[in-house]
């Protein structure tokens, strides 16, 4: 599988502009039966991000209806529709129409939802489930919006890339929650950078440094099984989240790939657990530092950290041969400083507006490849920090190291199990397997 080219990256980043510029809103008659122009939406994964994405889908132009929800946990599935409806403006609340027969729970809930008459499926479960759910949705002929990352390991990335090929053959539209591709300040800044405003790109700094995310909500003594314990506390287990370098820092690494128009050749790095050491925090690190090397010699120096009371930043910066830039809207050269000053609509909403516009105009629209390559960039960074080794792109892509359990049942065995004291094995550089 070849490394994606600059042309591929530029093409992927143009999908939003193509969809937004479409003038006609006539539906492709092959997509909807009975000349019904309502886009019927189903949500898989009823956590905060899933409910947010469903709200944004219901806020797009044209006729939209959320008709089905699904979650592995019954309590989350049962409450989701009412919470989404309450979050909408009064004029949009009729766009939520989920009845008891279209509220699904369990590990097979997504399969039932795919058979419920939906046109578009929102995939917002923990990322480890994404490749299988995406493949099933494409095979069922559904348009897809899937949150990032789209995989947590290399086998999952390859599964997404294969499903993406099928989606293109079926002319299905696929959006991925890397919303900076739909953010006006990033679009304008990156266009200027790629047009040569600061010359050749030399080095990038990418940060997702913050105090951390939510505390694990389920205590071990309250869990019915190890599978339930890890699913409720999913952020802290690699088979579910990929570690925060994959789950969050993907945004910043995606931007660097986008500006360069390519993926890295190799990576090396370091990381560990300095603050978040209690066993309730599962197996993930609380800090990573990675150096990515690209063809032509450019470097990306990346940091992500979950430690309170430290210097925080979520941003991307580039140094060129003729100037530098904060990629979110400021460029400085010897002769001038440019700042983005135009309207900057909420990119979380715009990414859904663009996807639905593409569905209604039958425009070419598939962000899955870019989502897969940006996910792999992040995964490669984790491979480097966990192992202490230099990781080559092709080795990372072709890795057979799978993080996923053999089966998904409540009594199933997750890929990482606790020791007698309830703590989990932690990756050790120099010892842990890289690929």
Order of alpha helices (4+ residues) and beta strands (2+ residues): alpha-alpha-beta-alpha-beta-alpha-beta-alpha-beta-alpha-beta-alpha-beta-alpha-beta-alpha-alpha-alpha-alpha-beta-beta-beta-beta-beta-beta-beta-alpha-alpha-beta-alpha
